[in-house]
Amino acid sequence: MTVQEQTIAPTAESLSMVRLPKQLLHVPVTMLIFSAVVALLANSFWLSAATSAVALSLSVAGLAILYGQLGLVSLCQFALVGVGGWVTLRVGHAFHPPFELSLLAGGVVASVVGLAFGVPALRLRGLYLALVTLMLAGGFQIVISAWGFPDGGPGFLGRADGSGRAMLARPVIADGEVSYFLYVCAVAAIGLLIAQWHKLARPGRAWALIRKGETVAVASGVNVLIYKAWAFALSGFLAGLAGGLLAGNVGQLDGRAFGAFESLNLFALAIVGGVFNWYGAVIAGLLLRAVPALLTDLGIDGYVTIGIFGVALFHALATAPTGIAGQISALLARLNAALSRGRAR
């Protein structure tokens, strides 16, 4: 059975309302354990890196919907992270609402932009879609380099001069480093839960049919246009939330960090982490932030990560198409089978 068939088979089945909550329960429980361990053990440096990693796991979860469920290659996901961050900063500085409202505004606008970016997917697939979305990421890089991110100034762009720059205020309930990390983990758990529910419920079954073949999907009564648009909008929303959480982590964002290469890097690590398991997004986020942080801590040039990620991507494509998360799931399944045989004896 191919990787595609493995991912289609479970989602195409009719999932009962009894099984569905049990499958979703893994997400908050795992995130709770992970957040507690990191909050207790990590110092300030690693806590900041872990916060960014968990935030970016939301954008990877959006990629997992597009690539893992629909087989669509979108290379503009990091640009959508930037859109969400820009809107969160602009709304936060202009109107000073609760952080949650600024965050939701960033997610909604990024969802709309993601839907617009996904228009080519209605007619394009494969290499052509990848090239178009990469060009869109390049276009965002040019725009954000010229505009910059809002920092408390006047006007539409919200740019301040010199010492007038302001930092985005964190949520009232999460002003400290540890509390904000736990806050980000809670938001990420909700986002991952939403993404996982979509995969297991009716949208996931529709996406599985579309991936298998649009003719098959249409014959089964699936509205291909609506469900593709749904996927791009949800992916953009998750990326926008990631951008808003990143903005809250440091209080400001740098336009130089949102180049087109970052979208390529994000997509590559999504494959390495695993797009067919929900926690593959968390693994990819950790790889994206923890590995460079580790090299920096060891005094090694951060550009070495490009080579490391390249080797990891080659390994994933050649020997582990389900990614690290898929290998972990397979290992756990083998251990469970071995334990079951042992009890049977």
C-alpha angles and dihedrals in degrees: 000000000000125000089252092053091047091056095043097048100065095040095048092060120092106257116209122228088244095058097040099068090045091055091047093049090075091070102061093036093053093044091049092054093044094049093047093051094047094044091053099043109029125091123218095276095050093040090059091047091049091049091054091045094053091046092052091049086075092060090048089051087057090052089049090059093052099041103025097043104027103021091235119147110217116179099181100074096113089052088059088051086056092049091053092047093049094051093045091053094044095049092042095052096039102046105012094220122164110295091247092062092050089048093051091047089055091049094048095048091046088050091055092046090046089053090051091047088051094058091094088057089070089072106013133066139169119005095000093055090046091053094047094049091045089054089051089052089051090050091053089050090057094046096047091046089056098040102033122198122299114264105176101290129132129264131040095306093047094215119161127203120242114303093013093080115124131201122231111254117239122231114291091239094048109042097133128072097251094042092048091050090053089046091053090048090052093050091045091050090054091048093047089047091054091049093048092048090053090052094050099040134059097299090055092052090050091049090050091055091048091051091050090053136314090229090056091047094051091047088053092054097257117148099225094191095054096045094047090050089047091055094050092046092050092046090051092048092054091047090050091053089051091053092049092050091049089052090052092049096063101012092237141044132221119224091214089068093064103067123144090255090066090062090052090048092049093051092048093051091046087061092045092049093044129258096207097065124056095229090055085081091058091048091050091049091051091049091050094053109016098053095053089044091052092050090048090050089052093048094248123141109265092222087075086078090072090063092043092051091046092055090045091051092049090050092049094049094044104040111002112040091165091059130222092312091053091051091050091050091049091049092050090048091053092048091049091049091049092050091048091052090048093053091046090059 
